[in-house]
């Protein structure tokens, strides 16, 4: 993650913590107010108030900032099709899989066709049988 995405995420987390604290304080004040009003001889008890709009807006903005910071700090998406991804590895090599700090990403494995290219070809049983028969006759 770059410093911009980290700072955006951090600021969003700070705003979210402040919104949570404000919501907690609001509910504590409302419960204290309801307790003090219930001791008075009035007919209006049990009235509830919703969360103030500024706390709601702060919560939504903080959540959006956190999402923006996390999304901006992610690496590029890889192709879904394996053959496209393997072609990208063959064309670009390690240079195509370096992150923002210049290090090769941990999911880079090199040429995925390396195993297929290094395996032996098909075995010709008839040729081996003929060579073995000639070897036996030669002894």
Residue, then its C-alpha position, 0 to 999 in steps of 0.5 A: x500500500x502506498x502512503x496515500x492509501x494508508x493515510x486515507x485508510x487511517x483517517x477513515x478509521x479515525x473518523x469511524x472511531x470518533x463517530x462510534x464514540x459520538x454515538x455511544x455518548x449520544x445513547x448514554x446521554x439519552x438514557x441518562x435523560x430518560x432516567x431523569x425524566x422518568x423520575x418526574x411526574x409527567x405523562x411523557x415517558x419512553x420517548x426515544x430519539x434517533x441518532x443525530x444526522x451529523x453522526x450518521x453522515x460522519x459514519x457513512x463518510x468514514x466507511x467510504x473513506x476506509x473503502x477508498x483507501x483499501x481499494x486504492x492500496x490493492x495490487x492489480x487484478x490478475x486475469x481470470x483465464x489461466x492461459x492469459x495469465x501464463x502468457x503475461x508471465x512469459x511476455x513480461x517475466x518478473x517485471x510484470x509482477x513487481x509491486x509499488x516498492x519494486x519487489x517481486x510479488x509473492x504469487x509470482x512462480x515463474x514460467x507455469x509451462x516450465x514443467x510441460x517444456x522439460x518433461x520427456x517426450x512420448x516413449x516409443x515402445x516398439x523402438x525400445x523393444x527393437x533396440x533390446x532385441x538387437x542388444x540381446x542378439x549382440x551378446 
